[in-house]
Amino acid sequence: MKQHPLEGKTAIIKFDSGLQFRIDFLAEKQLRWTSIRPEDAGATDVEKIHIEEYPGGIFSVDWIEASGLCVSYTIDTKNEFVKSFMTFPDENYRGGRRPFIHEGSFHFISENGEPDLTV
């Protein structure tokens, strides 16, 4: 039994900042992110996530990485849009955390990498 509606789905995210990821929503409320930019080839990790679903195909997906990076995605699956708010340690900012905000496209894909039109 799935723990959330995105479990088993895969998506491609392309942020306006230039960051690009393949996101695999795994069982047991986990997510695997993999950078798909050539300059980050091989960068990947699995994170334990907190996920909430809201009306209209909106999801909040949040996690904290081992490095201390905090990530919060607001995903609009119907409009294929994602907004991300992240913070990371930086003593030059209030509370010792530096914010970083970016947004971009969010597209589900099938196992063969083609658009997943069943979602």
Secondary structure as the mmCIF struct_conf table of DSSP 4:
data_model
#
loop_
_struct_conf.conf_type_id
_struct_conf.id
_struct_conf.beg_label_comp_id
_struct_conf.beg_label_asym_id
_struct_conf.beg_label_seq_id
_struct_conf.end_label_comp_id
_struct_conf.end_label_asym_id
_struct_conf.end_label_seq_id
BEND BEND1 GLN A 3 HIS A 4
TURN_TY1_P TURN_TY1_P1 PRO A 5 GLY A 8
STRN STRN1 THR A 10 PHE A 15
TURN_TY1_P TURN_TY1_P2 ASP A 16 SER A 17
BEND BEND2 GLY A 18 GLY A 18
STRN STRN2 GLN A 20 LEU A 26
TURN_TY1_P TURN_TY1_P3 ALA A 27 LYS A 29
STRN STRN3 GLN A 30 SER A 35
BEND BEND3 ARG A 37 ARG A 37
HELX_RH_3T_P HELX_RH_3T_P1 PRO A 38 ASP A 40
TURN_TY1_P TURN_TY1_P4 ALA A 41 GLY A 42
STRN STRN4 THR A 44 LYS A 48
STRN STRN5 HIS A 50 TYR A 54
TURN_TY1_P TURN_TY1_P5 PRO A 55 GLY A 57
STRN STRN6 ILE A 58 ILE A 64
TURN_TY1_P TURN_TY1_P6 ALA A 66 SER A 67
BEND BEND4 GLY A 68 GLY A 68
STRN STRN7 CYS A 70 ASP A 76
TURN_TY1_P TURN_TY1_P7 THR A 77 GLU A 80
STRN STRN8 PHE A 81 PRO A 89
TURN_TY1_P TURN_TY1_P8 GLU A 91 ASN A 92
BEND BEND5 TYR A 93 TYR A 93
HELX_RH_3T_P HELX_RH_3T_P2 ARG A 94 GLY A 96
STRN STRN9 ARG A 97 ILE A 109
TURN_TY1_P TURN_TY1_P9 GLU A 111 ASN A 112
BEND BEND6 GLY A 113 GLU A 114
STRN STRN10 PRO A 115 PRO A 115
TURN_TY1_P TURN_TY1_P10 LEU A 117 THR A 118
#
